[in-house]
Amino acid sequence: MRVECCGGIGELSFSKSRIVNVFVLVRAVTYAALFIGFVLVYLPSRFLSWSGIVAPANTGLPQIAGMIMVTIGTVIALWCVFTFVFIGKGTPEAKYELRSKTNQEIRKIF
């Protein structure tokens, strides 16, 4: 099965398109897991342990409410990752080139 774009220009096979989507999905989930794990789990646990705060001995109502909120946050984060991958198709390529000014042109401005 072949998917044609632009009247035959830039043909892309269906399997190659699927491989690209899987790559974008794996990359997005990996980066999201590393970011969330480091910024929202590792760093706060380090700060709390440095300050002397320890985890509670038993699980009570506040801990259960926190678990529910973490679950809701996880669902929202996964929703964002899947939207980024399947609707946005990952980060798009640049459509234009940025032209940097030479030192001579910058000096003329000042």
CNS distance restraints for C-alpha pairs under 8 A (distance, minus, plus):
assign (resid   1 and name CA) (resid  13 and name CA) 6.88 0.50 0.50
assign (resid   1 and name CA) (resid  14 and name CA) 6.28 0.50 0.50
assign (resid   2 and name CA) (resid  11 and name CA) 7.42 0.50 0.50
assign (resid   2 and name CA) (resid  12 and name CA) 6.65 0.50 0.50
assign (resid   2 and name CA) (resid  13 and name CA) 4.81 0.50 0.50
assign (resid   2 and name CA) (resid  14 and name CA) 5.72 0.50 0.50
assign (resid   3 and name CA) (resid  11 and name CA) 6.46 0.50 0.50
assign (resid   3 and name CA) (resid  12 and name CA) 5.78 0.50 0.50
assign (resid   3 and name CA) (resid  13 and name CA) 5.82 0.50 0.50
assign (resid   3 and name CA) (resid  14 and name CA) 6.09 0.50 0.50
assign (resid   4 and name CA) (resid   8 and name CA) 5.43 0.50 0.50
assign (resid   4 and name CA) (resid   9 and name CA) 7.41 0.50 0.50
assign (resid   4 and name CA) (resid  10 and name CA) 7.27 0.50 0.50
assign (resid   4 and name CA) (resid  11 and name CA) 5.00 0.50 0.50
assign (resid   4 and name CA) (resid  12 and name CA) 6.53 0.50 0.50
assign (resid   5 and name CA) (resid   9 and name CA) 6.14 0.50 0.50
assign (resid   5 and name CA) (resid  10 and name CA) 6.10 0.50 0.50
assign (resid   5 and name CA) (resid  11 and name CA) 5.96 0.50 0.50
assign (resid   5 and name CA) (resid  12 and name CA) 7.66 0.50 0.50
assign (resid   6 and name CA) (resid  10 and name CA) 7.11 0.50 0.50
assign (resid  12 and name CA) (resid  16 and name CA) 6.76 0.50 0.50
assign (resid  12 and name CA) (resid  17 and name CA) 6.81 0.50 0.50
assign (resid  13 and name CA) (resid  17 and name CA) 6.40 0.50 0.50
assign (resid  14 and name CA) (resid  18 and name CA) 6.31 0.50 0.50
assign (resid  15 and name CA) (resid  19 and name CA) 6.21 0.50 0.50
assign (resid  16 and name CA) (resid  20 and name CA) 6.24 0.50 0.50
assign (resid  17 and name CA) (resid  21 and name CA) 6.34 0.50 0.50
assign (resid  18 and name CA) (resid  22 and name CA) 6.23 0.50 0.50
assign (resid  19 and name CA) (resid  23 and name CA) 6.14 0.50 0.50
assign (resid  20 and name CA) (resid  24 and name CA) 6.19 0.50 0.50
assign (resid  21 and name CA) (resid  25 and name CA) 6.08 0.50 0.50
assign (resid  21 and name CA) (resid  85 and name CA) 6.96 0.50 0.50
assign (resid  21 and name CA) (resid  86 and name CA) 7.30 0.50 0.50
assign (resid  21 and name CA) (resid  89 and name CA) 7.11 0.50 0.50
assign (resid  22 and name CA) (resid  26 and name CA) 6.10 0.50 0.50
assign (resid  23 and name CA) (resid  27 and name CA) 6.07 0.50 0.50
assign (resid  24 and name CA) (resid  28 and name CA) 5.99 0.50 0.50
assign (resid  24 and name CA) (resid  85 and name CA) 6.13 0.50 0.50
assign (resid  24 and name CA) (resid  89 and name CA) 7.40 0.50 0.50
assign (resid  24 and name CA) (resid  90 and name CA) 6.07 0.50 0.50
assign (resid  25 and name CA) (resid  29 and name CA) 6.07 0.50 0.50
assign (resid  25 and name CA) (resid  81 and name CA) 7.87 0.50 0.50
assign (resid  25 and name CA) (resid  82 and name CA) 7.41 0.50 0.50
assign (resid  25 and name CA) (resid  85 and name CA) 5.68 0.50 0.50
assign (resid  26 and name CA) (resid  30 and name CA) 6.00 0.50 0.50
assign (resid  27 and name CA) (resid  31 and name CA) 6.18 0.50 0.50
assign (resid  28 and name CA) (resid  32 and name CA) 6.02 0.50 0.50
assign (resid  28 and name CA) (resid  81 and name CA) 6.42 0.50 0.50
assign (resid  28 and name CA) (resid  85 and name CA) 7.32 0.50 0.50
assign (resid  29 and name CA) (resid  33 and name CA) 5.97 0.50 0.50
assign (resid  29 and name CA) (resid  81 and name CA) 6.81 0.50 0.50
assign (resid  30 and name CA) (resid  34 and name CA) 6.14 0.50 0.50
assign (resid  31 and name CA) (resid  35 and name CA) 6.00 0.50 0.50
assign (resid  32 and name CA) (resid  36 and name CA) 5.98 0.50 0.50
assign (resid  32 and name CA) (resid  81 and name CA) 7.68 0.50 0.50
assign (resid  33 and name CA) (resid  37 and name CA) 5.74 0.50 0.50
assign (resid  34 and name CA) (resid  38 and name CA) 5.98 0.50 0.50
assign (resid  35 and name CA) (resid  39 and name CA) 5.83 0.50 0.50
assign (resid  35 and name CA) (resid  40 and name CA) 7.76 0.50 0.50
assign (resid  36 and name CA) (resid  40 and name CA) 5.19 0.50 0.50
assign (resid  36 and name CA) (resid  41 and name CA) 6.85 0.50 0.50
assign (resid  37 and name CA) (resid  41 and name CA) 5.05 0.50 0.50
assign (resid  37 and name CA) (resid  42 and name CA) 6.17 0.50 0.50
assign (resid  38 and name CA) (resid  42 and name CA) 4.82 0.50 0.50
assign (resid  38 and name CA) (resid  43 and name CA) 6.08 0.50 0.50
assign (resid  39 and name CA) (resid  43 and name CA) 5.57 0.50 0.50
assign (resid  39 and name CA) (resid  44 and name CA) 7.38 0.50 0.50
assign (resid  40 and name CA) (resid  44 and name CA) 6.35 0.50 0.50
assign (resid  41 and name CA) (resid  45 and name CA) 6.16 0.50 0.50
assign (resid  42 and name CA) (resid  46 and name CA) 6.20 0.50 0.50
assign (resid  43 and name CA) (resid  47 and name CA) 6.20 0.50 0.50
assign (resid  44 and name CA) (resid  48 and name CA) 6.06 0.50 0.50
assign (resid  45 and name CA) (resid  49 and name CA) 6.06 0.50 0.50
assign (resid  46 and name CA) (resid  50 and name CA) 6.08 0.50 0.50
assign (resid  47 and name CA) (resid  51 and name CA) 6.26 0.50 0.50
assign (resid  48 and name CA) (resid  52 and name CA) 6.35 0.50 0.50
assign (resid  48 and name CA) (resid  53 and name CA) 5.33 0.50 0.50
assign (resid  48 and name CA) (resid  54 and name CA) 7.36 0.50 0.50
assign (resid  49 and name CA) (resid  53 and name CA) 5.71 0.50 0.50
assign (resid  49 and name CA) (resid  54 and name CA) 6.69 0.50 0.50
assign (resid  59 and name CA) (resid  63 and name CA) 5.80 0.50 0.50
assign (resid  59 and name CA) (resid  64 and name CA) 7.15 0.50 0.50
assign (resid  60 and name CA) (resid  64 and name CA) 6.38 0.50 0.50
assign (resid  61 and name CA) (resid  65 and name CA) 6.16 0.50 0.50
assign (resid  62 and name CA) (resid  66 and name CA) 6.15 0.50 0.50
assign (resid  63 and name CA) (resid  67 and name CA) 6.18 0.50 0.50
assign (resid  64 and name CA) (resid  68 and name CA) 6.30 0.50 0.50
assign (resid  65 and name CA) (resid  69 and name CA) 6.30 0.50 0.50
assign (resid  66 and name CA) (resid  70 and name CA) 6.14 0.50 0.50
assign (resid  67 and name CA) (resid  71 and name CA) 6.14 0.50 0.50
assign (resid  68 and name CA) (resid  72 and name CA) 6.30 0.50 0.50
assign (resid  69 and name CA) (resid  73 and name CA) 6.14 0.50 0.50
assign (resid  70 and name CA) (resid  74 and name CA) 6.05 0.50 0.50
assign (resid  71 and name CA) (resid  75 and name CA) 6.31 0.50 0.50
assign (resid  72 and name CA) (resid  76 and name CA) 6.33 0.50 0.50
assign (resid  73 and name CA) (resid  77 and name CA) 6.11 0.50 0.50
assign (resid  74 and name CA) (resid  78 and name CA) 6.13 0.50 0.50
assign (resid  75 and name CA) (resid  79 and name CA) 6.07 0.50 0.50
assign (resid  76 and name CA) (resid  80 and name CA) 6.27 0.50 0.50
assign (resid  77 and name CA) (resid  81 and name CA) 6.33 0.50 0.50
assign (resid  78 and name CA) (resid  82 and name CA) 6.10 0.50 0.50
assign (resid  79 and name CA) (resid  83 and name CA) 6.07 0.50 0.50
assign (resid  80 and name CA) (resid  84 and name CA) 6.09 0.50 0.50
assign (resid  81 and name CA) (resid  85 and name CA) 6.22 0.50 0.50
assign (resid  82 and name CA) (resid  86 and name CA) 5.87 0.50 0.50
assign (resid  82 and name CA) (resid  87 and name CA) 7.78 0.50 0.50
assign (resid  83 and name CA) (resid  87 and name CA) 5.22 0.50 0.50
assign (resid  83 and name CA) (resid  88 and name CA) 6.50 0.50 0.50
assign (resid  84 and name CA) (resid  88 and name CA) 4.79 0.50 0.50
assign (resid  84 and name CA) (resid  89 and name CA) 6.29 0.50 0.50
assign (resid  84 and name CA) (resid  90 and name CA) 5.73 0.50 0.50
assign (resid  85 and name CA) (resid  89 and name CA) 4.77 0.50 0.50
assign (resid  85 and name CA) (resid  90 and name CA) 5.12 0.50 0.50
assign (resid  86 and name CA) (resid  90 and name CA) 7.81 0.50 0.50
assign (resid 101 and name CA) (resid 105 and name CA) 6.02 0.50 0.50
assign (resid 101 and name CA) (resid 106 and name CA) 6.53 0.50 0.50
assign (resid 102 and name CA) (resid 106 and name CA) 6.44 0.50 0.50
assign (resid 103 and name CA) (resid 107 and name CA) 6.14 0.50 0.50
assign (resid 104 and name CA) (resid 108 and name CA) 6.39 0.50 0.50
assign (resid 105 and name CA) (resid 109 and name CA) 6.73 0.50 0.50
assign (resid 106 and name CA) (resid 110 and name CA) 6.91 0.50 0.50
